[in-house]
């Protein structure tokens, strides 16, 4: 079950984050919209409403979750770049995934959103210098300070993590 939940493993940040790490992670964010679209373009409604694992979200929910999560992250980046260590607003992703739009909206809406959002996000990320990547936000649940370069690594992992949920299901179901 852990392999289905974490097909690429859990996120582990490098001890020291280098410029090369950041470049690779930005590339992951830049490529995600195309890879997502390619992975789901031939799926029918029944397939989109299939859970990627027992008790997990449907492919539709995963797509909408990525849009929700990455919008929140983009805003956290902008807050961190314009405020000193802002305390961010957490959200309950599980409850968001159960809302009507996440369970039923056409995936094309979130695919377009992810495409536009990632284009903006990558543009912003490519403009940042070392000092800006060291800016941070505070997560209120554990009062942990999270530098932007760590957040970038986490969201590159998050992108690959959920893309793998979809592509691994496609392989298991012989839908690819």
Secondary structure, DSSP 8 states (H G I E B T S, - for coil): -HHHH-TT------SS--HHHHHHHHHHHHHHHHHHHHHHTT--HHHHTSBSSTTS-BHHHHHHHHHHHHHHHHHHHHHHHHSSSEEE----HHHHHHSHHHHHS-HHHHHHHHHHHHHHHHHHHHH--HHHHT-EEEETTTTEEEEHHHHHHHHHHHHHHHHHHHHHHHHHTT--
